[in-house]
Amino acid sequence: MKQRGLLLAAALLASGMMFAQLRQTNKDGINVFETPKTETEYEGFKVQLGGALTLPFTMLDHSNTVTRADGYQYDYDNPAPNSLVPLTSGFGLPQANLYIKSNLSDGIFLNFELYLASRHHNETWVKGGFLQFEKMEFLPWDFVDEIMKYTTIKMGQFDVNYGDAHFRRSDGGMTFYNPFMENNIMDEFATEIGAEVDVHLGDFILVGAVTNGKLNNDLTKIDTTRAQNRYSNGAHNPAWIGKLAYDNQINNQFRLRASASGYYTAGSMRNTLFGGDRTGSNYYGVMYNAPLSNSNFTNGRFNPGFGDKVATVMGNLFLKYSPVEGVALESFTTLENAGGRGANEPDMRKANQFATDLVVRFGSDENFYVGGRYNTVKAEMGAAAGEPGHYEAEINRVAIAAGWYMTKNVMTKVEYVNQKYNGFPAGSIQDGARFNGVMLQGSIAF
């Protein structure tokens, strides 16, 4: 039995080394952005299974200015439009992911991901899957081998590599990468079908990608005579993504990463760059006016409604400084300027986002942390500027969190959040709204 255990341990270690080209689904995956370009070794076809499970406990409350004639009392049989359902404390629905990684050939990997259970879908859904080429030895030309020394190619359905915030977000059961409970208020995440090329030139990374611009493909011809499509250009246009990043471990104490990226589609009718998450927010139940709170899975997030044409840019700055052994100061900042419209809108609208956080990691192997985050979004909504129905909305969030990685596969965290809504129309669900409270979360990932 002891020999079998040693053999199993050796096999798992070798498997982990073999799949180092794919991001680790545990604590080792924190602060990993594009896959580093490393030499690969092939010892035959291998498959690695992984998973992630998250269980939350929520103690949140919310309010807005909408009232009934008898005050703030909520009528479950006949709720006032846009009134908020009373909340209680308790466990939220657990979420779980499954990862299947395969080393198909020397330098060729398959990454396949499933949502086993989530707030939005309690049944299993495929998130996506893609081939990743670190080598192309099936091509007989020497110049291809030279190019692939610096190049990574992805093909399939994968996370759109717009900005760096998506590398630190929570995704269903996978919450290890995020030191806080939730993602950005304006959550930039979508899986789209396409191809991505990453070129590693020393400390610089150049990314270029093209996708179909949609989460779910649609081959139906666009009828621009219909009112809801009248400003569409009548075509299913691709999305173009570009990024330039500088990532350097300057010395033993200081790491700096700065990036600038952009996403553009001339019109795709069903673009979900700001609403592509199929799992759900981790702020359970807030900002909703029906008892079945899990049916609204975007609680606390904001989608600007750019469902057709999108032109957006993002800048990110990541800093990590370790002044003494066992202590590290980490900061991540997002600055975003987004523009877009729906297929029924004649003019582009704007939405701007700023988010910054400071996290202090300490203890052996940085297994404890405390941190704070500030996030604000300002967006043009409704009709075009200067026309009736136009308004400018603002959402602000402050979050304070702490966490403990008991092992590199088991963690727990707690957060206090306070989010406020300003500038929304009178009588809307966001009018004078706010939510705050405490959440706890336990996570396992392997």
KATA-V644127 format. One record per residue. N is the residue number from 1. OMEGA is omega as a letter, one per 20 degrees, with the letter a starting at -180 (* if undefined). NEAR is the number of other ideal C-beta (glycine too) atoms within 10 Angstrom. D_LAST is the distance of its C-alpha to the last C-alpha in whole Angstrom. Layout:
n->N omega->OMEGA near->NEAR d_last->D_LAST
n->N omega->OMEGA near->NEAR d_last->D_LAST
//
This chain:
n->1 omega->a near->5 d_last->24
n->2 omega->r near->6 d_last->23
n->3 omega->r near->7 d_last->24
n->4 omega->r near->8 d_last->21
n->5 omega->r near->9 d_last->18
n->6 omega->r near->10 d_last->19
n->7 omega->r near->10 d_last->19
n->8 omega->r near->10 d_last->16
n->9 omega->r near->10 d_last->14
n->10 omega->r near->10 d_last->16
n->11 omega->r near->11 d_last->15
n->12 omega->r near->11 d_last->12
n->13 omega->r near->10 d_last->13
n->14 omega->r near->13 d_last->15
n->15 omega->r near->16 d_last->13
n->16 omega->r near->13 d_last->11
n->17 omega->a near->11 d_last->14
n->18 omega->a near->19 d_last->15
n->19 omega->r near->22 d_last->13
n->20 omega->r near->15 d_last->14
n->21 omega->r near->20 d_last->16
n->22 omega->a near->19 d_last->13
n->23 omega->a near->20 d_last->11
n->24 omega->a near->17 d_last->8
n->25 omega->r near->23 d_last->6
n->26 omega->a near->22 d_last->5
n->27 omega->a near->18 d_last->9
n->28 omega->r near->14 d_last->10
n->29 omega->a near->16 d_last->10
n->30 omega->r near->19 d_last->13
n->31 omega->r near->14 d_last->17
n->32 omega->a near->13 d_last->16
n->33 omega->r near->19 d_last->18
n->34 omega->a near->20 d_last->20
n->35 omega->r near->18 d_last->18
n->36 omega->r near->13 d_last->20
n->37 omega->a near->18 d_last->22
n->38 omega->r near->10 d_last->22
n->39 omega->a near->10 d_last->23
n->40 omega->r near->18 d_last->22
n->41 omega->a near->12 d_last->22
n->42 omega->a near->15 d_last->22
n->43 omega->a near->11 d_last->22
n->44 omega->a near->7 d_last->22
n->45 omega->a near->9 d_last->21
n->46 omega->r near->16 d_last->17
n->47 omega->r near->13 d_last->14
n->48 omega->r near->17 d_last->10
n->49 omega->r near->10 d_last->8
n->50 omega->a near->18 d_last->5
n->51 omega->r near->17 d_last->6
n->52 omega->a near->25 d_last->7
n->53 omega->r near->19 d_last->9
n->54 omega->r near->26 d_last->12
n->55 omega->a near->17 d_last->15
n->56 omega->r near->22 d_last->18
n->57 omega->a near->15 d_last->22
n->58 omega->r near->21 d_last->25
n->59 omega->a near->14 d_last->28
n->60 omega->r near->21 d_last->30
n->61 omega->a near->15 d_last->33
n->62 omega->r near->22 d_last->35
n->63 omega->r near->12 d_last->39
n->64 omega->a near->22 d_last->41
n->65 omega->a near->15 d_last->45
n->66 omega->r near->21 d_last->45
n->67 omega->r near->11 d_last->47
n->68 omega->a near->13 d_last->49
n->69 omega->a near->6 d_last->53
n->70 omega->r near->7 d_last->52
n->71 omega->a near->6 d_last->49
n->72 omega->a near->14 d_last->46
n->73 omega->a near->11 d_last->45
n->74 omega->a near->13 d_last->43
n->75 omega->a near->10 d_last->45
n->76 omega->a near->9 d_last->42
n->77 omega->a near->4 d_last->45
n->78 omega->a near->6 d_last->46
n->79 omega->r near->16 d_last->44
n->80 omega->r near->16 d_last->45
n->81 omega->r near->9 d_last->44
n->82 omega->r near->15 d_last->41
n->83 omega->a near->17 d_last->41
n->84 omega->r near->23 d_last->38
n->85 omega->r near->18 d_last->37
n->86 omega->a near->13 d_last->37
n->87 omega->r near->18 d_last->33
n->88 omega->r near->9 d_last->32
n->89 omega->r near->12 d_last->29
n->90 omega->r near->11 d_last->26
n->91 omega->r near->11 d_last->23
n->92 omega->a near->21 d_last->22
n->93 omega->r near->17 d_last->20
n->94 omega->r near->15 d_last->17
n->95 omega->a near->28 d_last->15
n->96 omega->r near->20 d_last->12
n->97 omega->r near->24 d_last->10
n->98 omega->a near->17 d_last->10
n->99 omega->r near->21 d_last->9
n->100 omega->a near->15 d_last->11
n->101 omega->a near->22 d_last->12
n->102 omega->r near->18 d_last->15
n->103 omega->a near->23 d_last->18
n->104 omega->a near->14 d_last->21
n->105 omega->a near->16 d_last->23
n->106 omega->r near->14 d_last->24
n->107 omega->r near->20 d_last->23
n->108 omega->a near->20 d_last->22
n->109 omega->r near->23 d_last->18
n->110 omega->r near->16 d_last->17
n->111 omega->a near->20 d_last->15
n->112 omega->a near->16 d_last->15
n->113 omega->r near->24 d_last->13
n->114 omega->r near->17 d_last->14
n->115 omega->a near->24 d_last->15
n->116 omega->r near->19 d_last->15
n->117 omega->r near->18 d_last->17
n->118 omega->r near->26 d_last->18
n->119 omega->a near->25 d_last->21
n->120 omega->a near->19 d_last->23
n->121 omega->r near->16 d_last->22
n->122 omega->r near->13 d_last->21
n->123 omega->a near->8 d_last->21
n->124 omega->r near->12 d_last->19
n->125 omega->r near->15 d_last->20
n->126 omega->r near->13 d_last->19
n->127 omega->a near->20 d_last->18
n->128 omega->r near->16 d_last->19
n->129 omega->a near->16 d_last->18
n->130 omega->r near->21 d_last->20
n->131 omega->r near->16 d_last->21
n->132 omega->a near->22 d_last->21
n->133 omega->r near->18 d_last->23
n->134 omega->r near->19 d_last->23
n->135 omega->r near->18 d_last->26
n->136 omega->a near->18 d_last->29
n->137 omega->r near->14 d_last->31
n->138 omega->r near->11 d_last->32
n->139 omega->a near->11 d_last->35
n->140 omega->a near->8 d_last->37
n->141 omega->a near->9 d_last->38
n->142 omega->a near->8 d_last->38
n->143 omega->r near->8 d_last->38
n->144 omega->r near->14 d_last->35
n->145 omega->r near->13 d_last->33
n->146 omega->r near->10 d_last->34
n->147 omega->a near->13 d_last->33
n->148 omega->r near->18 d_last->29
n->149 omega->a near->11 d_last->29
n->150 omega->a near->13 d_last->29
n->151 omega->r near->18 d_last->28
n->152 omega->a near->21 d_last->24
n->153 omega->r near->18 d_last->25
n->154 omega->r near->20 d_last->23
n->155 omega->r near->14 d_last->25
n->156 omega->r near->17 d_last->24
n->157 omega->a near->18 d_last->22
n->158 omega->r near->24 d_last->20
n->159 omega->r near->20 d_last->20
n->160 omega->a near->24 d_last->23
n->161 omega->r near->22 d_last->23
n->162 omega->a near->27 d_last->26
n->163 omega->r near->25 d_last->26
n->164 omega->a near->26 d_last->23
n->165 omega->a near->21 d_last->22
n->166 omega->r near->20 d_last->20
n->167 omega->a near->20 d_last->17
n->168 omega->a near->21 d_last->17
n->169 omega->r near->19 d_last->17
n->170 omega->a near->25 d_last->15
n->171 omega->a near->24 d_last->15
n->172 omega->a near->27 d_last->14
n->173 omega->a near->25 d_last->11
n->174 omega->a near->26 d_last->10
n->175 omega->a near->28 d_last->12
n->176 omega->a near->27 d_last->10
n->177 omega->a near->20 d_last->13
n->178 omega->r near->21 d_last->16
n->179 omega->r near->24 d_last->17
n->180 omega->a near->26 d_last->20
n->181 omega->a near->25 d_last->19
n->182 omega->r near->25 d_last->21
n->183 omega->r near->23 d_last->21
n->184 omega->r near->24 d_last->25
n->185 omega->r near->19 d_last->28
n->186 omega->a near->26 d_last->28
n->187 omega->a near->24 d_last->25
n->188 omega->a near->26 d_last->25
n->189 omega->r near->23 d_last->23
n->190 omega->r near->24 d_last->23
n->191 omega->a near->24 d_last->22
n->192 omega->a near->27 d_last->25
n->193 omega->r near->18 d_last->26
n->194 omega->a near->21 d_last->28
n->195 omega->r near->15 d_last->27
n->196 omega->r near->23 d_last->26
n->197 omega->r near->15 d_last->27
n->198 omega->r near->21 d_last->26
n->199 omega->a near->15 d_last->29
n->200 omega->a near->18 d_last->28
n->201 omega->a near->9 d_last->31
n->202 omega->a near->9 d_last->31
n->203 omega->a near->13 d_last->29
n->204 omega->r near->12 d_last->30
n->205 omega->r near->22 d_last->28
n->206 omega->a near->16 d_last->30
n->207 omega->r near->19 d_last->28
n->208 omega->a near->14 d_last->30
n->209 omega->r near->23 d_last->29
n->210 omega->a near->15 d_last->31
n->211 omega->r near->24 d_last->30
n->212 omega->r near->18 d_last->31
n->213 omega->a near->29 d_last->31
n->214 omega->r near->23 d_last->30
n->215 omega->r near->23 d_last->27
n->216 omega->a near->11 d_last->29
n->217 omega->a near->13 d_last->31
n->218 omega->a near->13 d_last->35
n->219 omega->r near->5 d_last->38
n->220 omega->r near->7 d_last->41
n->221 omega->a near->9 d_last->43
n->222 omega->r near->18 d_last->44
n->223 omega->a near->11 d_last->47
n->224 omega->r near->13 d_last->48
n->225 omega->r near->7 d_last->51
n->226 omega->a near->11 d_last->49
n->227 omega->a near->8 d_last->49
n->228 omega->a near->11 d_last->45
n->229 omega->a near->17 d_last->45
n->230 omega->r near->13 d_last->48
n->231 omega->r near->17 d_last->47
n->232 omega->r near->24 d_last->44
n->233 omega->r near->15 d_last->45
n->234 omega->a near->13 d_last->45
n->235 omega->r near->13 d_last->42
n->236 omega->a near->20 d_last->39
n->237 omega->r near->20 d_last->38
n->238 omega->r near->19 d_last->35
n->239 omega->a near->23 d_last->33
n->240 omega->a near->16 d_last->33
n->241 omega->r near->23 d_last->30
n->242 omega->r near->17 d_last->31
n->243 omega->r near->24 d_last->30
n->244 omega->a near->13 d_last->31
n->245 omega->r near->20 d_last->28
n->246 omega->a near->13 d_last->29
n->247 omega->a near->19 d_last->26
n->248 omega->r near->13 d_last->27
n->249 omega->a near->12 d_last->26
n->250 omega->r near->10 d_last->30
n->251 omega->a near->8 d_last->30
n->252 omega->a near->8 d_last->28
n->253 omega->a near->12 d_last->28
n->254 omega->r near->13 d_last->28
n->255 omega->r near->18 d_last->26
n->256 omega->r near->15 d_last->28
n->257 omega->r near->20 d_last->26
n->258 omega->a near->16 d_last->29
n->259 omega->r near->20 d_last->29
n->260 omega->a near->16 d_last->31
n->261 omega->r near->23 d_last->30
n->262 omega->r near->16 d_last->32
n->263 omega->a near->27 d_last->32
n->264 omega->r near->19 d_last->35
n->265 omega->a near->26 d_last->36
n->266 omega->r near->16 d_last->40
n->267 omega->a near->23 d_last->39
n->268 omega->r near->29 d_last->36
n->269 omega->a near->23 d_last->37
n->270 omega->a near->14 d_last->34
n->271 omega->a near->26 d_last->32
n->272 omega->a near->22 d_last->29
n->273 omega->a near->29 d_last->28
n->274 omega->r near->25 d_last->28
n->275 omega->a near->21 d_last->27
n->276 omega->a near->19 d_last->25
n->277 omega->r near->26 d_last->22
n->278 omega->a near->21 d_last->21
n->279 omega->r near->24 d_last->19
n->280 omega->r near->23 d_last->21
n->281 omega->r near->22 d_last->22
n->282 omega->r near->25 d_last->21
n->283 omega->a near->25 d_last->24
n->284 omega->r near->24 d_last->25
n->285 omega->a near->25 d_last->29
n->286 omega->r near->24 d_last->30
n->287 omega->r near->24 d_last->33
n->288 omega->a near->21 d_last->34
n->289 omega->r near->17 d_last->37
n->290 omega->a near->11 d_last->36
n->291 omega->a near->12 d_last->35
n->292 omega->a near->9 d_last->32
n->293 omega->a near->19 d_last->30
n->294 omega->r near->16 d_last->27
n->295 omega->r near->10 d_last->29
n->296 omega->a near->19 d_last->29
n->297 omega->a near->19 d_last->25
n->298 omega->a near->17 d_last->26
n->299 omega->r near->21 d_last->28
n->300 omega->r near->24 d_last->29
n->301 omega->r near->21 d_last->28
n->302 omega->r near->22 d_last->31
n->303 omega->a near->18 d_last->32
n->304 omega->r near->26 d_last->35
n->305 omega->r near->17 d_last->36
n->306 omega->a near->26 d_last->36
n->307 omega->a near->23 d_last->35
n->308 omega->a near->25 d_last->38
n->309 omega->a near->23 d_last->38
n->310 omega->r near->25 d_last->36
n->311 omega->a near->16 d_last->37
n->312 omega->r near->25 d_last->34
n->313 omega->r near->17 d_last->33
n->314 omega->r near->22 d_last->31
n->315 omega->r near->15 d_last->31
n->316 omega->r near->23 d_last->28
n->317 omega->r near->15 d_last->28
n->318 omega->r near->20 d_last->25
n->319 omega->r near->15 d_last->26
n->320 omega->a near->19 d_last->25
n->321 omega->a near->14 d_last->27
n->322 omega->a near->17 d_last->27
n->323 omega->r near->9 d_last->30
n->324 omega->r near->8 d_last->29
n->325 omega->r near->8 d_last->27
n->326 omega->r near->13 d_last->24
n->327 omega->r near->13 d_last->25
n->328 omega->r near->18 d_last->24
n->329 omega->a near->15 d_last->26
n->330 omega->r near->21 d_last->24
n->331 omega->r near->14 d_last->26
n->332 omega->a near->23 d_last->25
n->333 omega->r near->18 d_last->28
n->334 omega->r near->21 d_last->28
n->335 omega->a near->16 d_last->32
n->336 omega->r near->22 d_last->32
n->337 omega->a near->14 d_last->36
n->338 omega->r near->24 d_last->35
n->339 omega->r near->18 d_last->38
n->340 omega->r near->25 d_last->38
n->341 omega->r near->22 d_last->40
n->342 omega->a near->19 d_last->40
n->343 omega->r near->23 d_last->42
n->344 omega->a near->14 d_last->45
n->345 omega->a near->19 d_last->45
n->346 omega->a near->9 d_last->48
n->347 omega->r near->11 d_last->46
n->348 omega->r near->15 d_last->43
n->349 omega->a near->22 d_last->42
n->350 omega->r near->16 d_last->40
n->351 omega->a near->23 d_last->37
n->352 omega->a near->17 d_last->36
n->353 omega->r near->26 d_last->33
n->354 omega->r near->14 d_last->32
n->355 omega->r near->21 d_last->29
n->356 omega->r near->15 d_last->28
n->357 omega->r near->19 d_last->26
n->358 omega->a near->15 d_last->26
n->359 omega->r near->21 d_last->24
n->360 omega->r near->15 d_last->24
n->361 omega->a near->22 d_last->21
n->362 omega->a near->14 d_last->22
n->363 omega->r near->12 d_last->22
n->364 omega->r near->8 d_last->20
n->365 omega->r near->11 d_last->18
n->366 omega->a near->19 d_last->18
n->367 omega->r near->17 d_last->16
n->368 omega->r near->15 d_last->19
n->369 omega->r near->20 d_last->20
n->370 omega->a near->14 d_last->23
n->371 omega->r near->22 d_last->24
n->372 omega->a near->16 d_last->27
n->373 omega->r near->22 d_last->27
n->374 omega->a near->14 d_last->30
n->375 omega->r near->22 d_last->30
n->376 omega->r near->17 d_last->33
n->377 omega->r near->22 d_last->34
n->378 omega->a near->16 d_last->38
n->379 omega->r near->23 d_last->39
n->380 omega->a near->19 d_last->42
n->381 omega->r near->17 d_last->42
n->382 omega->a near->16 d_last->44
n->383 omega->r near->15 d_last->47
n->384 omega->a near->15 d_last->48
n->385 omega->r near->11 d_last->49
n->386 omega->a near->6 d_last->53
n->387 omega->r near->9 d_last->53
n->388 omega->r near->7 d_last->53
n->389 omega->r near->9 d_last->50
n->390 omega->r near->13 d_last->48
n->391 omega->r near->13 d_last->46
n->392 omega->a near->15 d_last->43
n->393 omega->r near->20 d_last->41
n->394 omega->r near->14 d_last->38
n->395 omega->a near->24 d_last->35
n->396 omega->r near->16 d_last->34
n->397 omega->r near->22 d_last->31
n->398 omega->r near->15 d_last->30
n->399 omega->r near->20 d_last->27
n->400 omega->a near->15 d_last->26
n->401 omega->r near->23 d_last->23
n->402 omega->a near->16 d_last->21
n->403 omega->a near->23 d_last->18
n->404 omega->r near->13 d_last->16
n->405 omega->a near->22 d_last->13
n->406 omega->r near->10 d_last->13
n->407 omega->r near->12 d_last->11
n->408 omega->r near->17 d_last->8
n->409 omega->a near->16 d_last->6
n->410 omega->r near->16 d_last->9
n->411 omega->r near->22 d_last->12
n->412 omega->r near->14 d_last->15
n->413 omega->a near->23 d_last->17
n->414 omega->a near->15 d_last->21
n->415 omega->r near->22 d_last->23
n->416 omega->a near->16 d_last->27
n->417 omega->r near->23 d_last->28
n->418 omega->a near->13 d_last->32
n->419 omega->a near->22 d_last->32
n->420 omega->a near->16 d_last->36
n->421 omega->a near->20 d_last->38
n->422 omega->r near->15 d_last->41
n->423 omega->a near->14 d_last->43
n->424 omega->a near->20 d_last->43
n->425 omega->r near->13 d_last->46
n->426 omega->r near->8 d_last->47
n->427 omega->r near->12 d_last->46
n->428 omega->a near->17 d_last->43
n->429 omega->r near->19 d_last->40
n->430 omega->a near->20 d_last->39
n->431 omega->a near->16 d_last->42
n->432 omega->a near->14 d_last->42
n->433 omega->r near->22 d_last->39
n->434 omega->r near->18 d_last->36
n->435 omega->r near->23 d_last->33
n->436 omega->r near->17 d_last->32
n->437 omega->a near->17 d_last->30
n->438 omega->r near->15 d_last->27
n->439 omega->r near->24 d_last->23
n->440 omega->a near->15 d_last->20
n->441 omega->r near->23 d_last->17
n->442 omega->a near->16 d_last->14
n->443 omega->r near->23 d_last->10
n->444 omega->r near->18 d_last->7
n->445 omega->a near->24 d_last->4
n->446 omega->* near->15 d_last->0
//
